[in-house]
Amino acid sequence: MSAFDTTRTTYGSAIVAGRITRTIFNVIASVMAWNDARVTRKALSALSDRELQDIGLSRGDIDAASFRR
């Protein structure tokens, strides 16, 4: 008689693996979104007030505009 039953699959292991994978993808997506916002904020901050006015923004709008998708 064996101590382990090797004929049965492990119930729920696919669900756990899916959750782990989804969590990893969500973390990566969040980091990518943060980096995109950072790059946008940096590029907009480098513009002069006149250039910002040409595109319809002010210095106070930079943070809000960098998080829009």
Distance bins in CASP14 RR format, pairs under 12 A and 6 or more apart:
PFRMAT RR
TARGET T0000
AUTHOR 0000-0000-0000
RMODE 2
METHOD distances of the structure
MODEL  1
4 10 0 0 0 0 0 1 0 0 0 0 0
10 16 0 0 0 0 1 0 0 0 0 0 0
10 17 0 0 0 0 0 1 0 0 0 0 0
12 18 0 0 0 0 1 0 0 0 0 0 0
12 19 0 0 0 0 0 1 0 0 0 0 0
13 19 0 0 0 0 0 1 0 0 0 0 0
13 20 0 0 0 0 0 1 0 0 0 0 0
14 20 0 0 0 0 0 1 0 0 0 0 0
14 21 0 0 0 0 0 1 0 0 0 0 0
15 21 0 0 0 0 0 1 0 0 0 0 0
15 22 0 0 0 0 0 1 0 0 0 0 0
16 22 0 0 0 0 0 1 0 0 0 0 0
16 23 0 0 0 0 0 1 0 0 0 0 0
17 23 0 0 0 0 0 1 0 0 0 0 0
17 24 0 0 0 0 0 1 0 0 0 0 0
18 24 0 0 0 0 1 0 0 0 0 0 0
18 25 0 0 0 0 1 0 0 0 0 0 0
18 26 0 0 0 0 0 1 0 0 0 0 0
19 25 0 0 0 0 0 1 0 0 0 0 0
19 26 0 0 0 0 0 1 0 0 0 0 0
20 26 0 0 0 0 0 1 0 0 0 0 0
20 27 0 0 0 0 0 1 0 0 0 0 0
21 27 0 0 0 0 0 1 0 0 0 0 0
21 28 0 0 0 0 0 1 0 0 0 0 0
22 28 0 0 0 0 0 1 0 0 0 0 0
22 29 0 0 0 0 0 1 0 0 0 0 0
23 29 0 0 0 0 0 1 0 0 0 0 0
23 30 0 0 0 0 0 1 0 0 0 0 0
24 30 0 0 0 0 0 1 0 0 0 0 0
24 31 0 0 0 0 0 1 0 0 0 0 0
25 31 0 0 0 0 0 1 0 0 0 0 0
25 32 0 0 0 0 0 1 0 0 0 0 0
26 32 0 0 0 0 0 1 0 0 0 0 0
26 33 0 0 0 0 0 1 0 0 0 0 0
27 33 0 0 0 0 0 1 0 0 0 0 0
27 34 0 0 0 0 0 1 0 0 0 0 0
28 34 0 0 0 0 0 1 0 0 0 0 0
28 35 0 0 0 0 0 1 0 0 0 0 0
29 35 0 0 0 0 0 1 0 0 0 0 0
29 36 0 0 0 0 0 1 0 0 0 0 0
29 69 0 0 0 0 0 1 0 0 0 0 0
30 36 0 0 0 0 0 1 0 0 0 0 0
30 37 0 0 0 0 0 1 0 0 0 0 0
31 37 0 0 0 0 0 1 0 0 0 0 0
31 38 0 0 0 0 0 1 0 0 0 0 0
32 38 0 0 0 0 0 1 0 0 0 0 0
32 39 0 0 0 0 0 1 0 0 0 0 0
32 69 0 0 0 0 0 1 0 0 0 0 0
33 39 0 0 0 0 0 1 0 0 0 0 0
33 40 0 0 0 0 0 1 0 0 0 0 0
33 66 0 0 0 0 0 1 0 0 0 0 0
33 67 0 0 0 0 1 0 0 0 0 0 0
33 68 0 0 0 0 0 1 0 0 0 0 0
33 69 0 0 0 0 1 0 0 0 0 0 0
34 40 0 0 0 0 0 1 0 0 0 0 0
34 41 0 0 0 0 0 1 0 0 0 0 0
34 66 0 0 0 0 0 1 0 0 0 0 0
34 67 0 0 0 0 1 0 0 0 0 0 0
35 41 0 0 0 0 0 1 0 0 0 0 0
35 42 0 0 0 0 0 1 0 0 0 0 0
35 66 0 0 0 0 0 1 0 0 0 0 0
36 42 0 0 0 0 0 1 0 0 0 0 0
36 43 0 0 0 0 0 1 0 0 0 0 0
36 66 0 0 0 0 1 0 0 0 0 0 0
36 67 0 0 0 0 1 0 0 0 0 0 0
36 68 0 0 0 0 0 1 0 0 0 0 0
36 69 0 0 0 0 1 0 0 0 0 0 0
37 43 0 0 0 0 0 1 0 0 0 0 0
37 44 0 0 0 0 0 1 0 0 0 0 0
37 62 0 0 0 0 0 1 0 0 0 0 0
37 63 0 0 0 0 1 0 0 0 0 0 0
37 64 0 0 0 0 0 1 0 0 0 0 0
37 65 0 0 0 0 1 0 0 0 0 0 0
37 66 1 0 1 0 0 0 0 0 0 0 0
37 67 1 0 1 0 0 0 0 0 0 0 0
37 68 0 0 0 0 1 0 0 0 0 0 0
37 69 0 0 0 0 1 0 0 0 0 0 0
38 44 0 0 0 0 0 1 0 0 0 0 0
38 45 0 0 0 0 0 1 0 0 0 0 0
38 62 0 0 0 0 0 1 0 0 0 0 0
38 63 0 0 0 0 0 1 0 0 0 0 0
38 66 1 0 0 1 0 0 0 0 0 0 0
38 67 0 0 0 0 0 1 0 0 0 0 0
39 45 0 0 0 0 0 1 0 0 0 0 0
39 46 0 0 0 0 0 1 0 0 0 0 0
39 66 0 0 0 0 1 0 0 0 0 0 0
40 46 0 0 0 0 0 1 0 0 0 0 0
40 47 0 0 0 0 0 1 0 0 0 0 0
40 57 0 0 0 0 0 1 0 0 0 0 0
40 61 0 0 0 0 0 1 0 0 0 0 0
40 62 0 0 0 0 1 0 0 0 0 0 0
40 63 0 0 0 0 0 1 0 0 0 0 0
40 64 0 0 0 0 0 1 0 0 0 0 0
40 65 1 0 0 1 0 0 0 0 0 0 0
40 66 1 0 1 0 0 0 0 0 0 0 0
40 67 0 0 0 0 1 0 0 0 0 0 0
40 68 0 0 0 0 1 0 0 0 0 0 0
40 69 0 0 0 0 0 1 0 0 0 0 0
41 47 0 0 0 0 0 1 0 0 0 0 0
41 57 0 0 0 0 0 1 0 0 0 0 0
41 59 0 0 0 0 0 1 0 0 0 0 0
41 60 0 0 0 0 0 1 0 0 0 0 0
41 61 0 0 0 0 0 1 0 0 0 0 0
41 62 1 0 1 0 0 0 0 0 0 0 0
41 63 1 0 0 1 0 0 0 0 0 0 0
41 64 0 0 0 0 0 1 0 0 0 0 0
41 65 0 0 0 0 1 0 0 0 0 0 0
41 66 1 0 1 0 0 0 0 0 0 0 0
41 67 0 0 0 0 1 0 0 0 0 0 0
41 68 0 0 0 0 0 1 0 0 0 0 0
42 62 0 0 0 0 1 0 0 0 0 0 0
42 63 0 0 0 0 0 1 0 0 0 0 0
42 66 0 0 0 0 1 0 0 0 0 0 0
43 51 0 0 0 0 0 1 0 0 0 0 0
43 52 0 0 0 0 0 1 0 0 0 0 0
43 55 0 0 0 0 0 1 0 0 0 0 0
43 57 0 0 0 0 0 1 0 0 0 0 0
43 62 0 0 0 0 1 0 0 0 0 0 0
43 65 0 0 0 0 0 1 0 0 0 0 0
43 66 0 0 0 0 1 0 0 0 0 0 0
44 51 0 0 0 0 1 0 0 0 0 0 0
44 52 1 0 0 1 0 0 0 0 0 0 0
44 55 0 0 0 0 1 0 0 0 0 0 0
44 56 0 0 0 0 0 1 0 0 0 0 0
44 57 1 0 0 1 0 0 0 0 0 0 0
44 58 0 0 0 0 0 1 0 0 0 0 0
44 59 0 0 0 0 1 0 0 0 0 0 0
44 60 0 0 0 0 1 0 0 0 0 0 0
44 61 0 0 0 0 1 0 0 0 0 0 0
44 62 1 0 1 0 0 0 0 0 0 0 0
44 63 0 0 0 0 1 0 0 0 0 0 0
44 64 0 0 0 0 0 1 0 0 0 0 0
44 65 1 0 0 1 0 0 0 0 0 0 0
44 66 1 0 0 1 0 0 0 0 0 0 0
44 67 0 0 0 0 0 1 0 0 0 0 0
44 68 0 0 0 0 0 1 0 0 0 0 0
45 51 0 0 0 0 0 1 0 0 0 0 0
45 52 0 0 0 0 1 0 0 0 0 0 0
45 57 0 0 0 0 0 1 0 0 0 0 0
45 59 0 0 0 0 1 0 0 0 0 0 0
45 60 0 0 0 0 0 1 0 0 0 0 0
45 61 0 0 0 0 0 1 0 0 0 0 0
45 62 1 0 0 1 0 0 0 0 0 0 0
45 63 0 0 0 0 1 0 0 0 0 0 0
45 65 0 0 0 0 0 1 0 0 0 0 0
45 66 0 0 0 0 1 0 0 0 0 0 0
46 52 0 0 0 0 0 1 0 0 0 0 0
46 59 0 0 0 0 0 1 0 0 0 0 0
46 62 0 0 0 0 0 1 0 0 0 0 0
47 53 0 0 0 0 1 0 0 0 0 0 0
47 54 0 0 0 0 1 0 0 0 0 0 0
47 55 0 0 0 0 1 0 0 0 0 0 0
47 56 0 0 0 0 0 1 0 0 0 0 0
47 57 0 0 0 0 1 0 0 0 0 0 0
47 58 0 0 0 0 0 1 0 0 0 0 0
47 59 0 0 0 0 1 0 0 0 0 0 0
47 61 0 0 0 0 0 1 0 0 0 0 0
47 62 0 0 0 0 1 0 0 0 0 0 0
47 65 0 0 0 0 0 1 0 0 0 0 0
48 54 0 0 0 0 1 0 0 0 0 0 0
48 55 0 0 0 0 0 1 0 0 0 0 0
48 57 0 0 0 0 0 1 0 0 0 0 0
48 58 0 0 0 0 0 1 0 0 0 0 0
48 59 0 0 0 0 0 1 0 0 0 0 0
49 55 0 0 0 0 0 1 0 0 0 0 0
49 56 0 0 0 0 0 1 0 0 0 0 0
49 57 0 0 0 0 1 0 0 0 0 0 0
49 58 1 0 0 1 0 0 0 0 0 0 0
49 59 1 0 0 1 0 0 0 0 0 0 0
49 60 0 0 0 0 0 1 0 0 0 0 0
49 61 0 0 0 0 0 1 0 0 0 0 0
49 62 0 0 0 0 0 1 0 0 0 0 0
50 56 0 0 0 0 0 1 0 0 0 0 0
50 57 0 0 0 0 0 1 0 0 0 0 0
50 58 0 0 0 0 0 1 0 0 0 0 0
50 59 0 0 0 0 0 1 0 0 0 0 0
51 57 0 0 0 0 1 0 0 0 0 0 0
51 58 0 0 0 0 0 1 0 0 0 0 0
51 59 0 0 0 0 0 1 0 0 0 0 0
51 62 0 0 0 0 0 1 0 0 0 0 0
52 58 1 0 0 1 0 0 0 0 0 0 0
52 59 1 0 0 1 0 0 0 0 0 0 0
52 60 0 0 0 0 1 0 0 0 0 0 0
52 61 1 0 0 1 0 0 0 0 0 0 0
52 62 1 0 0 1 0 0 0 0 0 0 0
52 65 0 0 0 0 1 0 0 0 0 0 0
53 59 0 0 0 0 0 1 0 0 0 0 0
53 61 0 0 0 0 0 1 0 0 0 0 0
55 61 0 0 0 0 1 0 0 0 0 0 0
55 62 0 0 0 0 0 1 0 0 0 0 0
55 65 0 0 0 0 1 0 0 0 0 0 0
56 62 0 0 0 0 0 1 0 0 0 0 0
56 65 0 0 0 0 1 0 0 0 0 0 0
57 63 0 0 0 0 0 1 0 0 0 0 0
57 64 0 0 0 0 1 0 0 0 0 0 0
57 65 1 0 1 0 0 0 0 0 0 0 0
57 66 0 0 0 0 0 1 0 0 0 0 0
57 68 0 0 0 0 0 1 0 0 0 0 0
58 64 0 0 0 0 0 1 0 0 0 0 0
58 65 0 0 0 0 1 0 0 0 0 0 0
59 65 0 0 0 0 0 1 0 0 0 0 0
60 66 0 0 0 0 0 1 0 0 0 0 0
61 67 0 0 0 0 0 1 0 0 0 0 0
61 68 0 0 0 0 0 1 0 0 0 0 0
62 68 0 0 0 0 0 1 0 0 0 0 0
END
